[in-house]
């Protein structure tokens, strides 16, 4: 932390340079280049672009899981070692945003350039991944793929916030979240049939085709959404036309004045400070970590339940994940009217909106997790029809969606100035847990039994239920005592 007098001197230097420069800004409140002023059709199309790239990366995690047993047999390694290909991918997209996502905040780069560059490397990495002949080559490639593919997963929400106001943000962030959930949920469906037909390598080839198609589509049709990047390019264009080198954008001046130490502090230090010193951030990180970890335990446990107990093949086991998918779609359809009828009116003149208004869906979603876990665990026996645990699993995605959308929107409302750091820290912590849980999931379910194992997880999720209720009641007091939160 720099001394206050040094920080003040640096702030004064930036202020002086702004006074000397001719600042480029929007031409007015209706400037058509401002993403907030784009037509509804264009904003919806770009929202689809962000969801498409997010889905194309997220599906890369669980699409690999149906091939773990085949990898174990081909390479002569344990099933746990083969599962590392899943966990390292998840860990990669948890660590990656700490280093890559801040690049999208630099006006000279912008969001679209970072997305396209990272997706290009992601696509290229799928070729050696599908062709490698040993686990020592496969695992580093999987980690690198997750690492370079991470920027859209962490800052896709920021791209949407560039175009949509806070009253609409819950709807579009919810749609983006649906795309994120559908990735790991539909991955086993595609990977299951592919692995069954042609071996584990064919869990990677469909990922190459999908991400390659996304790259070609988005390279042409994904516009820049970052206001600072758009204004920087406007300043460059005006300097070229007028020859006046003093024409600069506000973000350009600020980025030029940032030191390496300040960038490192912003990207590597601040997320941890907020995660451990802010009770609101710490409690939501803990909750989302649990939810994310259980999600990936679910992905691995389906093989125990449906292959070992119900005799499904790999393709049929993938179809068992459709319960999670249907639950996610249904809850989003129900979530949209709630946002329109309850959230949007609170942004009208004369009304008062507080961040805690985001929490009622989470208060409901908190109960769906234990309901799903107990239902799934105690109906997974072979004597009970397979459709019963699948129905139970759908309630898990309902709870997951409500907790994710309420929690992440709440964090952004509480810490608007530090939203990037808060969300980067959340992404790192939840991905770390999501990466670790699959390593012991099979042994956990085999040793404890599916019913007992799900009961343990259900008991933990019950213990977490008070979090959204406590924050709804006392969140405004906690924010009032914070040096980072918006009061």
PyMOL commands that set and color helices and strands:
alter all, ss='L'
color gray80, all
select helices_A, chain A and resi 4-20+35-37+40-62+65-75+79-99+101-105+110-131+135-148+151-163+166-198+202-221+227-242+250-257+260-277+279-309+314-319+322-347+355-358+360-378+386-414+419-448+450-464+466-480
alter helices_A, ss='H'
color red, helices_A
select strands_A, chain A and resi 22-24+247-249
alter strands_A, ss='S'
color yellow, strands_A
deselect
rebuild
show_as cartoon
